[in-house]
Amino acid sequence: MSGADAGPPRGLLALQRAAGNAAVVGLLRGTGHAWAREPGGSGAVREPGGSGAVREPGGSGAVREPGGSGAVRESGGSGAVRESAGDGAGLAVQRMWNGHQGSLDGDGDLHMGTQQSDFGSQSSQGTLSSQASQQSSSFPSLDLFNLAWTPYQLSRPRAERDVREAQAQAMAGLDTLVIPAECEGAHPSVPEGAAHPDADYGDVETITVYRDAGWRPPNTATRGGSLQTSFIASYHSAYFNYRVELANDAASATHINPEMLFRVLSQTPRSNGRGSQGRTYLFEHRWTPNPQYPWAPGVNVSEIAVRHGLDLDEQLGPQEHDDFAALPTDATQPFVFHVEEDRSDDRFLNDGRRFRSEGAFDTAYLLAGLTGSTREQTGVSRPPLHDRRTAGRSTSQAMAGTQAHEWMDAGGSMGGAPGVLAKYEWCHLIGDGDSGPNIPNNLVIGTNAVNTEQLAMEIGLRRYVRQLSTEGYGIQLRVRATMQHAPEQAGSDMPPVPGNTPLMADWISYEITIVGPGTEHLVHRQIMDAQRGTITESEFAFLQNTVELGIRAFIEAELGAEAESEDEAAVGADVEL
């Protein structure tokens, strides 16, 4: 091989033609596969650490160098290498390969890269950061990866079907993992690794991450198939998505060792691009058109669904009816939302939801007002000058230093944990991101689900506040709630709240109106069950887009302008999680 063509060959066949079979064998063995024992039954054993070196039998301690050259490193610490007859091309290839690794693409082409490029700190890819590299100490007995073994190898080892099935079964058992809770705390950082829930990780506080429901194990049906040396799966917690490498130990027969860490490749906020901030149902969900809804004759329901942000791939299929359960609905709802059968998201109180018409709410509100059991706030949405944390706007401090869930059960059963929503929260009638005041009259107890329902509409409207304000218009919010006393308000040791008024919302009416010179245009009104349960990402998207479509229609029809929306990340509510 001349200096002119010293670059890496394009595929194993090219390498075979250029340097012979010995070079191919040497190159494959040089990648450090645990399965690559020396031929001939000599009893030689490959050295640990992924170097590809092979210890000679007989107790001499000599170590044969990788690469097919036949060179043997003398024992005794001298490091001397004894050359033996062999195919020189194999040694040349090994030298070229030194410090590199490669992969075969779908066309059989060989692609080279350094180990550092694969596992170096790459913040843009969400791979290990300097912060994350310190997290291994959080798992006292799991503080070592098999770092010398890189899962991205040139070739996967052939394996008998029962071995491949054992690997697939081992992967299937990894439906949940745990990470240190501090990685999703006040200052989130990428964890270096995730542990098996049954592993010994000491007294460290952890968060469970769940493998995405769409995961599928490797196919083991192919005759003469290969073991997977890299198999990446997607997991999620309440707030973040994770990509985790399941192959973690080359010394294991299945390349999977539940007693070792699994490398976390990335951590990204679980917003799904729609702003829900990880507050919706964790698992697989579906939607269907509501047959009780008064659809206009000949209407294209699929087109309406897409316009309202629903994904056609998430429409319930004819073969999926036994796998999903419908959430409560009524004839006023165009779409029905579904969750996995027998798989509840225990962050939510339950799957329940009540419905009430606007007229029924208005009547109930008048009656509740006779006993002082109502709250009302009206204001025009405008972005706050400072975020909640910078400005020190604490809902807990505003409510006598208490958390909402404490008023529902002083024993803490309704509370949350790092990375887990409390079932009840202090809900702003006019949101903090709309400059709603942080005062008792603007705060009510509601479930995390109703808070998320309102968040969907808040994000939708906030995207157009700036454009409307430049045209002399504003988005007015009128929010009213009927109230009840929370369970712990009666005879409780909890501190008194201003006015000793009922704290728990029963129903909330949320009205969005565009106001301006001689204009008062109702965009949307939502009557919300303040004690509702599970909400899915599809319902969140539907509500957000319902509000956005109403505002965009006004801008285009009444102002003769093109609607210009702000980025969701810029208007996302600083919700108290």
C-alpha positions in Angstrom: 0.0 0.0 0.0 1.8 3.2 -1.2 1.8 6.5 0.5 -0.5 7.9 -2.2 -3.3 5.7 -1.2 -2.7 5.6 2.5 -6.3 6.7 3.3 -8.7 4.2 4.7 -10.1 1.6 2.3 -13.7 1.8 1.2 -15.1 -1.4 2.7 -13.7 -4.7 3.7 -13.7 -6.1 0.2 -11.5 -3.2 -0.9 -9.2 -4.0 2.1 -9.1 -7.7 1.2 -8.2 -6.9 -2.4 -5.5 -4.4 -1.3 -3.9 -6.3 1.5 -5.2 -9.9 1.7 -7.3 -11.9 4.1 -4.8 -11.6 7.0 -5.2 -7.8 7.0 -9.0 -8.1 7.2 -8.8 -10.6 10.0 -6.2 -8.5 11.8 -8.3 -5.4 11.5 -11.4 -7.0 12.9 -9.5 -8.6 15.8 -7.8 -5.3 16.4 -11.1 -3.6 17.3 -11.1 -5.5 20.6 -14.2 -7.7 20.3 -14.5 -10.0 23.3 -15.6 -12.7 21.0 -12.4 -12.5 18.8 -10.5 -15.4 20.4 -7.5 -16.7 18.5 -8.1 -19.5 16.0 -6.9 -23.0 16.4 -8.1 -23.7 19.9 -4.7 -22.6 21.4 -6.3 -21.3 24.5 -5.0 -17.8 24.0 -7.1 -15.2 25.8 -7.7 -11.7 24.7 -6.5 -9.0 27.1 -9.2 -6.9 28.8 -9.5 -3.2 28.0 -10.3 -3.4 24.3 -6.7 -3.3 23.1 -7.0 -6.4 21.0 -3.8 -7.9 22.6 -3.9 -11.6 23.3 -2.2 -13.4 26.3 -0.3 -16.5 25.3 -1.2 -19.8 27.0 1.2 -21.7 29.2 1.7 -19.1 32.0 4.6 -17.3 30.2 2.8 -14.0 30.5 3.8 -13.1 27.0 1.1 -11.0 25.2 0.7 -11.3 21.4 0.1 -7.9 19.8 -3.1 -7.4 17.8 -3.4 -6.9 14.1 -2.5 -10.3 12.8 1.3 -9.6 12.7 2.1 -12.4 15.1 4.2 -10.1 17.2 4.4 -11.1 20.9 5.1 -8.6 23.7 7.5 -10.1 26.2 6.4 -10.4 29.8 8.3 -8.8 32.7 7.3 -5.2 32.0 9.9 -4.4 29.4 7.4 -3.8 26.7 9.6 -5.4 24.1 7.9 -6.9 21.1 9.1 -10.1 19.6 8.3 -10.2 15.8 7.3 -13.5 14.2 6.5 -14.5 10.7 3.2 -13.2 9.5 1.4 -11.2 6.9 3.1 -7.8 7.0 0.0 -6.2 5.5 -1.9 -7.0 8.6 0.6 -5.1 10.8 0.5 -2.2 8.4 -3.3 -2.1 8.6 -3.1 -2.3 12.4 -0.8 0.7 12.5 -3.1 2.6 10.2 -6.0 1.6 12.5 -4.2 2.5 15.7 -6.2 5.1 17.6 -9.1 4.9 15.3 -12.4 3.1 15.0 -14.8 2.7 12.1 -18.3 1.7 11.1 -19.9 0.2 8.0 -22.7 2.1 6.5 -25.6 0.5 4.6 -23.6 0.2 1.5 -20.7 -1.6 3.2 -18.4 1.5 3.0 -15.9 1.9 5.8 -16.0 5.2 7.8 -13.1 6.1 10.1 -13.2 8.2 13.3 -11.3 8.6 16.5 -12.6 7.4 19.9 -12.4 11.0 21.1 -14.8 12.2 18.4 -17.3 9.6 19.4 -17.2 10.1 23.2 -15.6 13.5 23.6 -17.6 16.4 25.2 -20.1 17.6 22.5 -22.6 19.9 24.1 -24.5 20.3 20.8 -25.1 16.6 20.7 -26.1 16.4 24.4 -23.2 14.0 25.1 -21.1 14.0 28.2 -20.3 17.4 29.6 -17.8 18.3 32.3 -20.6 18.6 34.8 -21.9 15.2 33.9 -18.5 13.5 34.1 -18.6 14.2 37.9 -21.9 12.4 38.3 -20.4 8.9 38.4 -19.6 9.4 42.1 -23.4 9.4 42.7 -23.4 5.7 42.1 -20.7 4.4 44.5 -20.6 0.8 43.3 -21.2 1.7 39.7 -18.6 4.3 39.1 -16.9 2.6 36.1 -17.9 2.1 32.6 -16.1 -0.4 30.4 -14.5 2.8 28.9 -11.8 0.9 26.9 -14.6 -0.7 24.9 -16.3 1.5 22.3 -19.7 0.1 21.2 -19.4 1.6 17.7 -17.2 -1.1 16.3 -16.3 -2.0 12.7 -18.2 -5.2 12.7 -20.8 -7.0 14.9 -19.8 -10.6 15.9 -21.8 -13.5 14.5 -23.7 -15.3 17.2 -25.9 -18.3 17.5 -29.6 -17.5 17.7 -30.0 -18.4 21.4 -27.2 -15.9 22.2 -28.9 -13.2 20.2 -32.3 -14.0 21.8 -30.6 -13.8 25.2 -29.3 -10.3 24.3 -32.8 -9.2 23.1 -34.3 -10.5 26.3 -31.7 -8.7 28.4 -32.5 -5.4 26.5 -36.3 -6.0 26.9 -35.8 -6.1 30.7 -34.4 -2.6 30.7 -37.8 -0.9 30.5 -36.9 1.5 33.3 -33.6 2.9 34.5 -32.7 5.4 37.2 -30.5 8.5 37.2 -29.4 10.8 40.0 -32.2 13.2 41.0 -29.7 16.1 41.1 -29.4 15.8 37.3 -33.0 17.1 37.0 -32.8 19.4 40.1 -32.4 23.2 40.2 -29.4 23.0 37.8 -30.1 20.2 35.4 -27.0 18.4 34.0 -26.5 15.4 31.7 -26.0 12.3 33.9 -22.9 10.3 32.9 -24.9 7.1 33.2 -28.1 5.4 34.1 -28.4 2.4 36.5 -30.6 -0.6 36.6 -33.2 -0.1 39.3 -32.1 -3.2 41.1 -28.4 -2.3 41.1 -26.6 -1.2 44.1 -26.3 2.6 43.8 -26.1 3.4 47.5 -28.3 6.0 49.2 -28.4 8.3 46.3 -31.8 9.9 45.5 -32.8 8.8 42.1 -35.4 9.5 39.4 -36.9 6.7 37.3 -36.7 7.1 33.5 -39.1 5.1 31.3 -38.3 3.6 27.9 -40.5 5.0 25.2 -43.4 2.7 24.4 -42.4 2.5 20.7 -39.1 0.7 21.5 -38.5 -2.6 19.7 -35.8 -5.2 20.5 -33.3 -6.2 17.9 -34.5 -8.8 15.3 -33.2 -12.3 16.2 -35.0 -14.2 13.4 -32.2 -13.8 10.8 -30.2 -16.9 10.3 -26.5 -16.4 11.0 -27.3 -13.0 12.6 -25.0 -10.8 14.7 -24.9 -9.5 18.2 -25.6 -5.8 18.7 -22.5 -3.9 19.8 -24.5 -0.7 19.9 -28.2 -0.3 20.6 -29.5 3.1 21.6 -32.9 3.5 23.2 -35.0 6.5 24.1 -36.2 7.1 27.7 -38.0 9.9 29.4 -38.7 11.3 32.8 -41.4 13.8 33.6 -39.3 16.6 32.2 -36.5 15.3 30.0 -35.9 12.9 27.1 -32.8 10.7 27.2 -30.9 8.6 24.7 -29.2 5.7 26.4 -26.7 3.2 25.0 -27.9 -0.3 26.1 -24.7 -2.1 25.1 -22.4 -1.5 28.0 -20.0 -4.4 28.6 -18.0 -6.1 25.9 -16.9 -8.8 28.4 -20.5 -9.9 28.8 -21.8 -12.7 26.5 -24.7 -10.4 25.6 -22.8 -7.2 25.8 -25.2 -6.1 28.5 -24.4 -6.0 32.2 -27.1 -4.7 34.6 -24.5 -4.2 37.3 -22.7 -1.5 35.3 -23.8 1.9 34.2 -25.5 2.5 30.8 -24.0 5.5 29.1 -26.4 8.5 28.7 -25.8 10.1 25.3 -28.1 13.0 25.5 -30.6 14.9 27.7 -33.2 17.2 26.1 -36.2 19.0 27.6 -39.4 17.0 27.1 -41.4 19.7 25.4 -42.0 17.7 22.2 -41.7 21.0 20.4 -45.2 22.1 21.6 -44.4 23.8 24.8 -46.0 21.4 27.3 -42.8 21.3 29.3 -43.2 17.7 30.1 -46.5 18.1 31.9 -48.6 15.8 29.7 -49.2 12.0 29.8 -45.9 10.2 29.7 -46.7 7.2 27.6 -48.2 6.4 24.2 -51.4 8.3 23.4 -53.9 8.5 20.5 -56.8 10.6 19.3 -60.0 10.0 17.3 -62.8 12.2 15.9 -65.7 12.4 18.3 -68.7 10.7 16.7 -71.0 12.7 19.0 -69.7 16.0 17.8 -72.0 17.8 15.3 -69.6 17.7 12.4 -70.8 19.6 9.3 -71.8 17.4 6.4 -68.8 16.6 4.1 -66.2 18.2 6.4 -62.6 16.9 6.1 -62.0 15.9 9.6 -58.3 14.9 9.0 -57.6 18.4 7.6 -59.2 20.0 10.7 -57.1 17.7 12.9 -53.9 18.7 11.3 -54.7 22.4 11.4 -55.2 22.0 15.2 -51.8 20.4 15.7 -52.8 16.8 15.8 -50.5 14.2 14.3 -52.1 11.8 11.9 -49.7 9.1 12.9 -51.2 9.3 16.4 -54.7 8.7 15.3 -56.1 5.5 16.8 -55.8 2.7 14.3 -58.4 0.0 13.7 -56.2 -2.6 15.3 -55.4 -0.5 18.4 -58.8 -0.3 20.1 -58.0 -2.9 22.7 -54.7 -1.3 23.5 -56.0 2.2 24.4 -58.7 3.6 26.6 -60.7 6.8 25.9 -60.5 9.7 28.3 -63.8 11.3 29.3 -65.4 13.5 26.8 -68.8 14.9 25.8 -70.6 16.1 22.6 -69.0 19.6 22.7 -65.5 18.1 22.1 -64.5 17.6 18.5 -61.9 14.9 19.4 -61.5 12.1 21.9 -58.1 11.5 23.5 -56.9 8.1 24.4 -54.2 6.7 26.8 -52.7 3.2 27.0 -55.0 0.6 28.5 -54.1 -0.3 32.1 -51.1 2.1 32.1 -51.9 5.2 34.1 -49.5 8.1 34.7 -49.4 8.3 38.4 -48.3 11.9 38.4 -52.0 12.7 37.8 -54.8 12.4 40.3 -56.7 10.1 38.0 -58.1 10.0 34.5 -61.4 11.7 35.4 -62.8 14.9 33.9 -66.2 16.7 34.2 -67.8 19.0 31.6 -70.0 22.0 32.0 -71.6 24.4 29.6 -70.9 28.1 29.6 -74.5 28.8 30.8 -74.3 26.3 33.6 -71.1 27.8 34.8 -72.5 31.4 34.7 -75.4 30.3 36.8 -73.2 28.4 39.3 -70.9 31.4 39.5 -73.8 33.8 40.5 -75.0 31.4 43.2 -71.4 30.8 44.6 -71.0 34.6 44.7 -73.7 34.8 47.3 -71.5 33.0 49.8 -68.2 34.5 48.8 -67.1 31.4 47.1 -65.7 32.9 43.9 -62.5 34.5 42.5 -62.2 36.8 39.5 -59.3 38.5 37.7 -59.3 40.6 34.5 -56.2 42.0 32.8 -54.4 42.5 29.5 -51.6 40.0 28.8 -48.2 41.5 28.7 -44.8 39.8 29.2 -43.2 40.4 32.7 -40.0 42.4 32.8 -38.3 39.6 34.8 -38.8 35.9 35.1 -40.3 34.5 38.3 -37.1 33.4 39.9 -35.2 36.6 39.1 -38.0 38.7 40.5 -38.6 36.4 43.5 -42.3 35.8 42.7 -43.0 32.8 44.9 -46.6 31.4 45.0 -45.7 29.6 48.2 -44.7 32.8 49.9 -47.8 34.6 48.7 -49.9 31.8 50.3 -48.5 31.9 53.9 -45.5 29.8 53.0 -47.6 26.8 52.0 -47.7 24.4 49.0 -51.0 23.8 47.4 -50.9 20.0 47.9 -50.5 20.5 51.7 -54.0 21.9 51.8 -55.3 18.7 50.2 -53.5 16.3 52.4 -51.2 17.3 55.2 -49.7 13.8 55.1 -48.0 14.6 51.8 -49.7 12.0 49.6 -50.5 14.7 47.0 -47.0 16.1 46.9 -44.3 15.8 44.3 -40.6 15.0 44.3 -37.6 16.0 42.2 -38.7 15.5 38.6 -42.3 14.6 39.6 -45.2 16.9 39.6 -47.3 17.4 42.7 -50.9 16.4 42.0 -52.1 19.8 43.2 -50.5 23.2 42.5 -51.1 26.9 43.0 -52.7 27.9 39.8 -52.6 31.6 38.6 -56.0 32.7 37.3 -54.0 35.1 35.1 -50.7 33.5 34.4 -47.4 34.7 35.7 -46.2 34.9 32.1 -49.1 37.3 31.3 -48.0 39.5 34.3 -50.8 38.1 36.5 -50.3 39.3 40.1 -48.7 37.0 42.7 -51.4 37.6 45.2 -53.9 35.3 47.0 -56.9 36.6 45.0 -55.1 35.4 41.8 -54.1 32.0 43.2 -56.3 28.9 43.5 -55.6 25.2 44.2 -56.1 23.1 41.1 -54.7 19.8 39.8 -51.5 19.8 37.8 -53.7 18.7 34.8 -55.9 21.8 34.8 -52.8 24.0 35.2 -51.4 22.3 32.1 -54.8 22.8 30.3 -54.6 26.5 30.9 -50.9 26.6 30.0 -51.7 25.3 26.5 -54.0 28.3 25.9 -51.5 30.8 27.5 -48.7 29.7 25.2 -51.0 30.0 22.2 -52.1 33.6 23.0 -48.7 34.9 24.2 -47.2 34.3 20.7 -49.2 37.2 19.3 -49.1 39.7 22.1 -46.2 41.6 20.7 -47.7 41.9 17.1 -51.1 43.0 18.4 -49.6 45.6 20.7 -47.8 47.3 17.8 -51.2 47.6 16.1 -52.8 49.1 19.2 -54.6 46.0 20.4 -54.3 43.8 23.4 -55.3 40.3 24.5 -57.6 40.6 27.5 -58.1 37.7 30.0 -61.1 37.3 32.2 -60.8 34.4 34.5 -63.4 33.4 37.1 -63.5 30.4 39.4 -66.1 28.9 41.7 -64.4 27.9 45.0 -64.6 25.3 47.8 -62.7 24.9 51.0 -59.8 22.6 50.8 -59.9 19.5 53.0 -57.2 20.8 55.4 -58.8 24.2 55.9 -61.2 22.8 58.5 -59.7 22.4 61.9 -56.2 22.4 60.5 -52.9 23.3 62.0 -52.0 25.0 58.7 -51.3 28.7 58.9 -54.1 31.1 58.3 -54.4 32.6 54.8 -55.6 36.1 54.0 -59.4 36.4 54.5 -59.7 32.7 55.4 -61.5 32.3 52.0 -62.0 29.0 50.2 -58.7 27.9 48.5 -59.7 25.1 46.1 -61.1 25.8 42.7 -64.1 23.7 41.5 -64.6 25.2 38.1 -62.6 27.8 36.1 -63.9 29.9 33.2 -61.0 31.2 31.0 -61.9 33.9 28.4 -59.6 35.3 25.8 -60.7 38.5 24.1 -58.9 40.8 21.7 -59.6 44.4 22.7 -58.7 47.7 20.9 -60.2 50.9 19.5 -63.9 50.1 19.3 -63.1 46.4 19.3 -64.0 43.5 21.6 -63.5 40.2 19.8 -64.0 37.0 21.8 -61.3 34.5 20.6 -62.0 31.5 22.9 -63.7 30.5 26.2 -62.8 27.4 28.0 -64.8 26.0 31.0 -62.3 23.9 33.0 -62.8 21.2 35.6 -60.3 22.3 38.3 -60.1 18.8 39.7 -59.6 17.0 36.3 -57.0 14.3 35.7 -54.8 13.1 32.9 -54.1 15.4 29.9 -52.3 14.2 26.8 -49.9 15.9 24.4 -52.5 15.8 21.7 -55.1 17.6 23.8 -52.4 20.2 24.7 -51.6 20.7 21.0 -55.3 21.0 20.1 -56.0 23.7 22.7 -52.9 25.7 21.9 -53.7 25.6 18.2 -57.4 26.4 18.7 -56.4 29.7 20.4 -53.7 30.4 17.8 -56.1 29.9 14.9 -58.6 32.3 16.4 -56.1 35.0 16.9 -54.5 34.5 13.5 -57.9 34.8 11.8 -58.5 38.1 13.6 -55.2 39.5 12.6 -55.5 38.5 8.9 -59.2 39.4 8.5 -59.5 42.6 10.7 -56.0 44.0 10.4 -55.2 42.8 6.9 -51.8 41.7 8.1 -49.9 38.4 8.2 -49.9 36.8 11.6 -46.4 36.7 13.1 -46.0 34.4 16.0 -43.3 34.5 18.6 -41.2 31.4 19.3 -42.7 29.1 21.9 -39.5 29.0 23.9 -39.6 32.8 24.3 -43.2 32.8 25.6 -43.3 29.6 27.6 -44.7 30.1 31.0 -42.3 30.0 34.0 -44.6 27.4 35.6 -43.8 26.3 39.1 -42.9 22.6 38.7 
